[in-house]
């Protein structure tokens, strides 16, 4: 099984570092080519009072500036964008990027963003139904010729035309571990992602996805299983502990991240590979520190993917 890596980009940054985010990418990405296949942006409007960048705008910028990387969303809140418009946006970016888009969409969850930006936040069951409609609209507009009509429980389109069609189709990814929503992944998606999860949770949720696939008669191996989260590594336990608590309000452990020396990280990731994960979208704490970059490229990635 081929194991691939994507670089996870965080959405919030201290106010004192307005340009640091892009400066770090300018330094890092030339060195990551050939090691990482993709760049992933999360979809949040604000996180406290830090600077935050809008996901779709960032993805289009990255796709244009860094043509040797795929781009992906981890994951778009389906309520934030009309699903037919999202289908059009995705098709356009897929055409202009020459097929480099991975489109992750989920039900949405961050209530303060909904309220702050004036979005209604329906109940979880309603948001699941909305996501079902969203997936249907995306796929129909991408594939059906001529005028497309669909009337779902919550979203509808009437005689909608989408041209040009994306070719190939964007990868459709569901991100989340809810039992009911994972049935949507089984029915609609190419990839499934679980974020910030331990190996035990990954195995448990993966088994649920497999059962859903069997229920609808789909081969479970036709869905690529992926993991998104943080990597905390160093040469000493003191370095590792300092990084693990360096993000305000966060404490990274092996319950929610890969934490340890390079050899320990390799061992932890290999457990996920054995459990079926073949793509890791990772935010490596401490970058662009050159020592951490060296450990990542020399001591971790080659040994996980070999």
C-alpha positions, 0 to 999 in steps of 0.5 A: 500500500502506498502511503502519502503525506499532505501538509496541514495548514492551520487557520489561525495565527498570532496578530504579530505575524501577519506575513509569517504564514506565507514567509514560512511556506516560501521557505518550506515548500521547495524543500517539501516537494517530492515528500509531500503531495498536497496542501490542506486548509481548514475551514474556519472564520475565526479562532479567538481573536487571532488572524484567520484566513478563509479556506477557499481563498487560500486554496486557490492561492496555493493552487496557483502559486505551488503547481507541484502540490495538490490542494484540499479542504479539511473540511468545508462546513456545508452550511457556509456555501450554497452547494450548487455554487460550491459545485461550480467553485470546485469545478472551476478550480479543478479545471484551472489547477489541472485536476489537483483538487481534493474536496473535503466537506462535512456537516459543520460544528463550530457554533460561535462561527455560525452565530457570529457570521449570521448562519442558522445552525440547525440540529445535527440530524438536519445538518446530516440531511443537508450534507446528503443533499450537498453531495448529491448536488455536487455529483450530479452537477459534475457528471450529468449533461445539460440542465440538472434538477434535484429537489432534496430535503433541504437544498434544491436546484432547477435546470442548473447548468455547470460547464465546463465539467471537471475532468477528472472529478475532484476527490470527494472526502468526508471528514468526521467520525459520527456513525450516521454521517459515516454512512454518507461517506460510504454512499458518496465519497472517495476518501474518509478522514478522521482528525486528531484521533488515537489508534484505538478510535481510528480502528473503531471508526474504521470498522463502522465505515467498513460495516456501512460499506458492506450494508450498501454493497460497496467494497470497503477498500474503495474508500481511501482512509486518511488521518489529519492532525499534529506531529510533535517530535524532538531529540529529547523528552524536554523538547517534545514536552515543550512543543506539545504544550506550545499552542495555547489551550492545547495539549498534544498527546498520543491520544490526539497526535503523533508525539515522540522521538522520530523512531516513536513517531514512525512506530505510531504512524505504522500502526495506522498504516497497518489499520488501513490509513494510507494518507496523513495530512500533518501539521508539524509543530515547530516548523520551519525549524531546520532540525525538525525539518531534517528529522521529518524528511530524513528520519520519519517520512521515508521510514513510514512510507517504505 
